[in-house]
């Protein structure tokens, strides 16, 4: 890793403070666990029995991931990529960025690396928020026992890795669109339409060919009702392949774009 890339990454990391993307990552990761906390504090009946039941942590983790895998994770990826690119478009700063003694690859991938790191932050904050959604009611509601099951950190981290891999095609595709088009609505609109299309295509046996379906497929892979046509093969490999394709295409479009801001 060159010193130029490290300095470019540090600069992009500082610039993210001027974007709503950072607040989006925090709000998106905490939204579902916060709803769980409020619901349990408002209606504490049955909490003692629920906390004493076997498999408490796995049930909480899976319930928390339902809305995240289907809706919040794709939406955060779509909006975070668009908001990060808007730092340059909103301030008409792309010309200044391209005037720096940096190669186009350094500019593109340093900003892209910031986006990937923000998505990692999103996952870590979400795991912490899930844990707090169990601890806060235990602390505030009298008579609720601490869950006897050990926290399945290994399982959670493994599944987090799968979800992170599965969201990479969305991140790469949205970032490629966001740095290409100055109009904020273009990448957001395309991403929203792709997400709706992926949601409708879940029962299709070739749904795994659509790069926006992998987060949903990962959550629904153990669903007995078979709401989605989960392929027998490893669809995480397809996610990695789409991520590579979108990353390469995005960089080519960025480097050949004559409109420099």
N, C-alpha and C positions, 0 to 999 in steps of 0.2 A: 504494500500500500504506500503510495507516494505521499510526500509531505504536502503537495498541492491538494491532493484529495482530502487529507486530514483537515487542512485549514479551510477548505471549501465546505466540508461537512460541519465544522464548528460554526462557520458563518451561517449556514442554513439552519442549524439548530437554534441559534440565537434569533434568527428572523421568524421562526415559527411562533414566537411570543406575540407577534403582531397579527397572528391569524386566529380565527375562532376554532381552528382544528384542535388545538390543545384542550380547550374547554369542551369541545365535542367528545373527545376521547374520555375525559373524566365523567361527563354527564351520561354518556352512553354506557359506560361500564358500570355505573352505580344505579342506573334507573330501575332495572328489574329487582335487584336486591333491596332497594329502598322501598319498593312497592310491597315486597314480602314482609319487611319489618313493620310497615304501617298496618298491613292487613292483620298481622299476628298480634300487634298491640291493641288494635281496635276490637278484635274478636279473639280473646285469649282462650275461649272454651276449647277444650280438647288438646291444648298445647302440651300438657304434661304427658298425656298418652302418646302423642306424636313423637315427642323427644325421647321417650323410653322405648320406642319401637326399634326393631332391628332394621338395619339398612337406612337409618335416618339420613346420613350424610350423602349417600348415593341418590336417594330420592330427592333431597334438596338440590343437589347439583344438577340432576337431570331436569327437574322442574324449572330451575333457573335458566338452563340452556335452551329451553323450548322456544321462547320468544327471541332469544339472542341469535340462535342459529338460523331461524326462519326470517327474522326481520332486522334486528338491530345490527348484527355484524355486517351484513351486506350494505345497509344504509350508512353505517359509520365509515366503511371503506370507501363508498362512493363520495360522501360529503367531505371526508378528511382530505382525499386526494384533490378535490376541486378547490377546497378552501386554501390548501397549501400553495397551489399554483396561483391563486388570486393575490397572494402577497406581491408578486411581481406585476401582474396585470393591473391591479388596482392602483399601484403607485407608478405605473409606466416605467418600470425599472428594468425590463428585459434588455434594453439597449446598454444600460450600464453593466448588467451582468455579463453580456457578451463582449463588452469592452475589456473585461478583466483578462489577464494573461493566463487563461485557463482553457484547456481543450473542451470541446463540446461534451465529450464523454464524462469529464470531471464535473461539469455543471449539472448534467442530467442525472448521473448516478449519485452524486452527493445529496441532491434534493430527494431522490428516490430512496436513498438509505435512511434519510430522516423520516420519511413516511413509514417505512418498514419498522423502524425503531418505535415510532408512535403506536403502531399496531401491536407490537410486543408489550408496550406499556398498557394498552387497552386490555390485553389478556391477563396480565398480572394484577391490574386493579380490579378486574372482574372476579378473579379468584379470591382476592382479599375481601371484596364486597360480599361474595357468597358466604364466606366464613363469618363475617360480621352480621349477616342476616340471621344466622343461627345464634350467635353470642348475645346480641343486643336483647332479644326477647327473653333469653335465659337470665340475663342480669336484671331486667326490669319487671318481669312477671313473677310473682311469688308462687312457689310450689312447682316450678318447672325444673326438672332435673337436667343435669348436663348429659348430653348424648354419650352413651356407653360405647358405641362403635368408634373405632379409631378413624381419624380423618384420612380418607384414601388419597393422599397427596400423589402417590405414584400413578394411580389411575387418572387423576385429574390432569396431571402434567402430560401424560401420554395423549389423552384426548385433546388437550389444548394444542399439542403439537399437530395433531391431525386437523383440527379446525384452522389453525394458522396456515398450514399448507393448503387447505381447501379454499381459503379466502385470498390466496396470493394471485390467482388469475383476475379476480375483481380489482384488486389493488393495482396490478400492473396495467390492466386495460383502462381503468379510470384515470390513472396518472398520465398515460399516453394521451388520452383525450384532453385532460385538463391543461397540460402544457402546450397543447396544439391550438386550442380555441380559447380566445380571451373572454368570450361570453360564458358566464358561469352556468347559465341554464342549459347549454349544449351538453357537457359531460354529465350533469345531473339528470337531465331528461333522458339521455341515452342509457345511463345506468339504471334509472328507475324502470324504463321500459324493458330492459334486459332482465331485471329482477322479476318483474311481473310475468314476463314470458317464461322464465325459469320455474316460477311457482306453478304456472299452469301446465308446464310440461312434465312435472314430477311423475305422473302415472305412466308416461310414455316409456317404453322399454329402452329407447335410445336417449333418455334424459341425460345420461352421463356425458353425452357429446356436447352439452351446453355448459360453458365454463362457469356460469353463475349458479349452478345447481349443487355444487359439491358440499357446501356447508349444510344445506338442507338434507342431502342424502346421508351425510355422516350422522346427523341426529336421528333420522328415520330408519337407519339401517337395522335397528333392533325392534322396530315397531311391528307388533303382531298384526295390526289392522292393514298393513301393506298399503299405506297411503301413497307410497312412492315405489317406483320400479327400480329397486336398488340392484345394480349389476353384481354378478358373482365375482368378477375380477376386481382388482385393486384400483378404485377410481381415484385414489390419491396420486397415483402416477400420472393420470390424465391431468390432474390439477397442476402438477409440476411442469408437464409438457406445455400446457396452455400459458403458464406463467413465463416460461422461457420465450415462447412465441410472441406474446404481447410485449415483453421487455425489449426484445430485439426490434420488433416493428416500431414500438414507441420511440426508441432511440434513433432509428433510421429517419422517421418522420421529423423528429426534433432537429437532427443534424442537417437535414436538407430543407428545412423550412426557411424560405427567403424572408419571411416577415419576422424580423428580430424585435418583437415588442411593438 
